[in-house]
């Protein structure tokens, strides 16, 4: 299994769904949604790539962290963008993620832990923490005969994760809070485990992917679920761990799915 490189500059973004008001794409890992102070040297962004690809302006309805892959939804006009924004604020958008984490968490749980704000351009923010809730379910586990910390073997798990709220880096910070950080997360994870996955499996990405996004169409009122297959590096890692058959079911609703990785 070889480590993946950044998204090919010449490769178009995979379109998962499109109509007159909306377009959803499969964002690859290592690609920023838009310009950010967190990486002042980046020159390529999903907003720019999609705009150039379809030849019209787009408005991102939400964002995924640079290292996260999966469903990324855009509006094709300002009114639709505003309507989608209200759904995200009202927490009526259903989001489902897959994550590979260190350790074996309980079979299921809810992480109810307020999070301080993390804005790109605000340092030393003293505003109170915001409420944040994340649901998770354990799909598979493995124990590898590899010493990483002080134990002779290392445990990992595959989780289905549903954030109820949408705080910045919520899933990553919540899983760190319960001592089961995401593999490949350079900020909130464990460097020793990240390096082992890179060395043993050739996997250098953060193992977090948005696999399904469910929302109400702002124009016709139809409930839609857009799904994204796992990108090749993530899919190969699951196969290497024997988890290919453990993938979770998507959100309910009319489904639109991209091509298999």
C-alpha positions as CSV (number, residue, x, y, z in Angstrom):
1,X,0.0,0.0,0.0
2,X,1.5,3.3,-1.1
3,X,1.0,6.7,0.4
4,X,-1.2,9.0,-1.6
5,X,-0.1,12.3,-2.9
6,X,-2.1,15.5,-3.0
7,X,-5.0,15.8,-5.3
8,X,-3.9,15.9,-8.9
9,X,-4.0,19.5,-10.2
10,X,-5.4,18.3,-13.5
11,X,-8.0,15.8,-12.1
12,X,-11.5,17.2,-11.8
13,X,-13.4,17.0,-8.6
14,X,-15.8,14.0,-8.6
15,X,-19.4,15.4,-8.7
16,X,-21.7,13.4,-6.5
17,X,-24.9,15.4,-7.1
18,X,-26.0,18.4,-9.2
19,X,-29.1,20.3,-10.1
20,X,-29.9,23.9,-10.9
21,X,-29.3,25.1,-7.3
22,X,-26.9,22.7,-5.7
23,X,-23.7,20.7,-6.4
24,X,-21.9,18.2,-4.2
25,X,-18.5,16.9,-4.8
26,X,-16.1,14.4,-3.2
27,X,-13.4,16.4,-1.6
28,X,-10.1,14.6,-1.5
29,X,-7.9,14.7,1.6
30,X,-5.2,17.4,1.8
31,X,-7.3,20.0,-0.1
32,X,-8.5,23.2,1.7
33,X,-12.1,24.2,1.0
34,X,-11.1,27.9,0.8
35,X,-8.3,30.2,1.6
36,X,-7.4,30.1,5.3
37,X,-4.9,31.8,7.6
38,X,-4.1,28.3,8.9
39,X,-2.1,27.6,5.7
40,X,-1.0,30.8,4.1
41,X,1.1,29.0,1.5
42,X,-1.7,26.9,0.0
43,X,-2.6,27.9,-3.6
44,X,-5.3,25.5,-4.5
45,X,-8.8,25.3,-2.9
46,X,-12.0,23.3,-3.5
47,X,-13.9,26.5,-4.2
48,X,-11.5,27.6,-6.9
49,X,-11.2,24.2,-8.5
50,X,-15.0,23.6,-8.7
51,X,-15.6,27.2,-10.0
52,X,-13.1,26.6,-12.8
53,X,-14.4,23.1,-13.4
54,X,-18.0,24.0,-14.0
55,X,-17.5,27.6,-15.1
56,X,-19.6,29.4,-12.6
57,X,-19.5,30.8,-9.1
58,X,-20.1,28.5,-6.1
59,X,-20.9,29.1,-2.4
60,X,-19.7,26.4,0.1
61,X,-22.5,25.4,2.4
62,X,-20.2,24.0,5.0
63,X,-16.5,23.1,5.3
64,X,-14.4,20.0,5.9
65,X,-11.0,20.1,7.4
66,X,-8.1,19.9,5.0
67,X,-7.3,16.3,6.0
68,X,-10.9,15.2,5.8
69,X,-12.3,13.7,2.6
70,X,-15.9,13.2,1.6
71,X,-19.1,15.0,0.7
72,X,-18.8,18.7,0.3
73,X,-21.9,20.6,-0.6
74,X,-22.1,23.9,-2.5
75,X,-24.9,26.3,-3.6
76,X,-25.0,27.7,-7.0
77,X,-26.6,31.0,-6.0
78,X,-26.6,33.3,-2.9
79,X,-30.3,32.6,-2.0
80,X,-29.7,28.9,-1.9
81,X,-26.6,29.3,0.1
82,X,-28.5,31.4,2.7
83,X,-31.2,28.7,2.9
84,X,-28.7,25.9,3.4
85,X,-27.0,28.0,6.0
86,X,-30.2,28.2,8.0
87,X,-30.4,24.4,7.9
88,X,-26.9,24.0,9.3
89,X,-27.6,26.5,12.0
90,X,-30.9,24.7,12.9
91,X,-28.9,21.4,13.1
92,X,-31.3,19.7,10.6
93,X,-28.5,18.6,8.3
94,X,-27.6,14.9,8.9
95,X,-23.8,14.3,8.7
96,X,-22.2,10.9,9.0
97,X,-18.5,10.2,9.2
98,X,-16.1,7.3,9.4
99,X,-13.1,7.5,11.6
100,X,-10.2,5.2,12.6
101,X,-9.2,5.8,16.2
102,X,-6.6,4.6,18.7
103,X,-7.9,2.2,21.3
104,X,-11.2,0.4,21.7
105,X,-14.0,2.8,22.8
106,X,-17.3,1.5,24.1
107,X,-19.8,0.1,21.5
108,X,-21.6,3.4,21.4
109,X,-21.7,6.7,23.2
110,X,-22.5,10.4,23.1
111,X,-19.7,12.9,23.8
112,X,-21.3,16.0,25.4
113,X,-18.4,18.3,25.9
114,X,-18.5,22.1,25.3
115,X,-15.7,23.4,23.0
116,X,-14.0,26.8,22.9
117,X,-14.2,28.7,19.7
118,X,-11.3,28.3,17.2
119,X,-11.5,31.0,14.6
120,X,-8.9,31.5,11.9
121,X,-8.2,35.1,12.7
122,X,-8.9,35.4,16.4
123,X,-6.1,34.7,18.9
124,X,-6.7,34.7,22.7
125,X,-10.5,34.4,22.3
126,X,-12.1,34.6,25.7
127,X,-15.7,34.0,24.7
128,X,-17.4,31.1,26.6
129,X,-17.3,27.6,25.2
130,X,-20.1,26.4,22.9
131,X,-22.2,23.3,23.6
132,X,-21.2,20.4,21.4
133,X,-22.5,16.8,21.1
134,X,-21.2,13.9,19.0
135,X,-22.7,10.5,18.7
136,X,-20.5,7.5,17.8
137,X,-20.9,3.8,17.2
138,X,-18.1,1.2,17.0
139,X,-18.1,-0.8,13.8
140,X,-15.0,-2.9,14.1
141,X,-11.8,-3.4,16.2
142,X,-8.3,-4.8,15.7
143,X,-5.4,-5.5,17.9
144,X,-2.0,-5.4,16.1
145,X,1.1,-7.2,17.4
146,X,3.0,-4.0,17.1
147,X,4.5,-2.1,20.0
148,X,3.9,1.6,19.8
149,X,3.5,2.8,23.3
150,X,4.4,0.8,26.4
151,X,2.3,-2.2,25.5
152,X,3.4,-5.1,23.2
153,X,0.4,-4.7,21.0
154,X,-1.7,-1.8,19.8
155,X,-5.5,-1.5,19.5
156,X,-7.6,0.5,16.9
157,X,-11.2,0.9,16.1
158,X,-13.4,1.9,13.2
159,X,-16.2,4.3,14.2
160,X,-19.4,5.7,12.7
161,X,-19.6,9.3,13.9
162,X,-22.6,11.7,13.8
163,X,-22.0,15.2,15.0
164,X,-25.1,16.8,16.4
165,X,-23.6,20.2,16.4
166,X,-21.1,21.7,14.1
167,X,-18.2,23.2,16.0
168,X,-14.8,23.7,14.6
169,X,-12.8,20.4,14.6
170,X,-15.6,19.0,16.7
171,X,-15.1,15.3,15.9
172,X,-11.3,15.5,16.2
173,X,-11.4,17.3,19.5
174,X,-14.2,15.2,21.0
175,X,-12.5,11.9,20.1
176,X,-9.3,13.3,21.7
177,X,-11.4,14.2,24.8
178,X,-12.4,10.6,25.3
179,X,-8.8,9.4,24.7
180,X,-9.5,7.8,21.3
181,X,-7.9,10.3,18.9
182,X,-8.1,9.9,15.1
183,X,-5.2,8.2,13.4
184,X,-3.3,10.7,11.1
185,X,-4.5,13.8,13.0
186,X,-1.3,15.8,13.5
187,X,-2.9,18.3,15.8
188,X,-5.2,16.3,18.1
189,X,-3.8,12.8,17.6
190,X,-0.8,10.8,18.7
191,X,2.4,11.1,16.7
192,X,3.7,7.7,17.5
193,X,0.6,6.0,16.1
194,X,0.4,8.3,13.1
195,X,4.0,7.4,12.2
196,X,3.4,3.7,12.6
197,X,0.5,3.8,10.2
198,X,2.7,5.7,7.7
199,X,5.5,3.2,8.1
200,X,3.5,0.0,8.2
201,X,0.6,0.8,5.9
202,X,1.9,3.7,3.8
203,X,-1.1,5.7,5.1
204,X,-0.3,9.4,5.7
205,X,-3.7,11.0,5.6
206,X,-6.0,11.7,8.5
207,X,-8.5,8.8,8.7
208,X,-11.7,10.8,8.9
209,X,-14.2,10.9,6.0
210,X,-17.7,12.4,5.6
211,X,-19.5,9.5,3.9
212,X,-23.1,10.9,3.9
213,X,-24.8,14.3,4.1
214,X,-28.6,14.5,4.4
215,X,-30.5,17.8,3.9
216,X,-33.8,19.3,2.6
217,X,-33.6,20.8,-0.8
218,X,-34.2,24.5,-0.4
219,X,-36.4,24.8,-3.5
220,X,-38.5,21.6,-3.8
221,X,-38.4,20.5,-0.2
222,X,-37.2,17.0,-1.0
223,X,-35.1,15.2,1.5
224,X,-31.8,14.2,-0.1
225,X,-28.9,12.2,1.0
226,X,-25.6,12.5,-0.8
227,X,-23.1,9.7,-0.2
228,X,-19.4,9.5,-1.1
229,X,-17.3,6.3,-1.4
230,X,-14.1,6.2,0.6
231,X,-11.1,7.4,-1.4
232,X,-8.5,4.8,-2.3
233,X,-6.0,5.4,0.5
234,X,-8.7,5.1,3.2
235,X,-10.4,2.1,1.5
236,X,-7.0,0.3,1.2
237,X,-6.3,0.9,4.9
238,X,-9.6,-0.6,5.9
239,X,-8.9,-3.6,3.7
240,X,-5.5,-4.1,5.2
241,X,-7.1,-4.1,8.7
242,X,-9.8,-6.6,7.6
243,X,-12.6,-4.1,7.9
244,X,-13.8,-3.9,4.3
245,X,-17.1,-5.5,5.3
246,X,-17.8,-3.3,8.3
247,X,-18.8,-0.1,6.7
248,X,-21.8,1.8,8.1
249,X,-25.2,2.5,6.5
250,X,-25.8,6.0,5.2
251,X,-28.4,8.6,6.4
252,X,-32.0,8.0,5.3
253,X,-33.5,9.9,2.4
254,X,-33.3,9.9,-1.4
255,X,-29.7,8.9,-2.2
256,X,-27.2,10.1,-4.7
257,X,-23.8,8.3,-4.7
258,X,-20.5,8.8,-6.5
259,X,-18.6,6.1,-8.3
260,X,-16.8,3.6,-6.2
261,X,-13.2,4.3,-5.2
